[in-house]
Amino acid sequence: MRLTERIRYVGVDDMRTDLFERQWPLPYGVSYNAYLVVDEKVALIDTAAAGFEDELLSNIKNEIGDKKIDYLVVNHMEPDHSALQKVILDEYPDCEIVTNAKAATMIEGYYGITDGIKVVKEGETLPLGGVSLRFHMIPMVHWPETMVTWCEEEKTLFSGDAFGTFKAVDKNVTDTKSGIFEDYKAEMTRYYACIVGKYGAPVQAALKKLNGLEIKRICSTHGPVWENSIPEVIALYNKLSLYEANPGVCLAYGTMYGNTEKAALALAEAIRSRGIPCAVHDLTTENYSFALRDVFNYDTLILGSPTYNNGIFPPVRQLMEAVVDRLVKGRKFFAFGSFTWAAASVKSLNELATAAGFEILSEGMPFKQGYSDDKFDASGLASLV
Ligand code: FEO
């Protein structure tokens, strides 16, 4: 698809993979975006995941026919974008890979390719004829080798995973139709929380580095090409990477026999009755990525866990560890849950939340055995507004 005379979208939609990175559900699919810059020389920017060889090559040939690709620019080495490097080199044997030194070692490590690699440094440019490409390193957004490619003449940023989102592009290769950003916002937040969430500080460094660019088009590796929603997309990334959140509650729980669930629903009803948004997630039936998304959305985290093996019920521990791993900051915290003979889960959750620097709203609401209304005690949540 032609984005401009020179810039073409040749990415693919993946509607058949259930789990991205074998762990994150894809209810709406995902895209692996690749782009051509067609000038006197032709550059391909990134490839796609394994299994999409024919589609990628067909998309390329639809755009350039028998013309050759001169350069394969590698912005990011995660295999969802790098897996087809050899396919491209087999089809275009004179094609030179253009990337940075860290990526070059990964290209050898993953694919055994050592020849025909041009290594570029921060700020270096690659002339293509009428336009040129300039490279800027943005380490840890999402891997240490990650860089972006800037085409000054087209005011286009090829941003790698930055500003990417789950949810296939389908017909929305660009965001020209109104409402596209809103359609993707939840999946963009979930993508950020799952994939990039640990790297808030590097994302901030990247945003500062790219701040001076007069960007007309963001071509990410996942999701729509952003043209009309650039301020909104950058604002969302800025907010998420600062760990800023909206007033509201992410209430996530695990339950074995339904008692902690009853308490969760009673707490959610009490919170909502005060006009406070409250997203509820049952971690025993739902992948924890959806709760993790709402940890990034809301300023209060409430976790419910029965005591299990004198500790935290494993699905709840998994979410809490993901929150800690991502260095989430500035959340208010409350825990609750059933125990049978020893109350351990709430205490353990409070310890993890304290270590994460969260504001512990109260000692929480542990309750013995079955749940009933007389065990309800949300006094610790009185300060929520
Ligand atoms: Fe979409 Fe970090 O790869």
Residues whose N, C-alpha, C, O or C-beta is under 5 A from the ligand:
A	BS01	FEO	E78 D80 H142 D161 T221
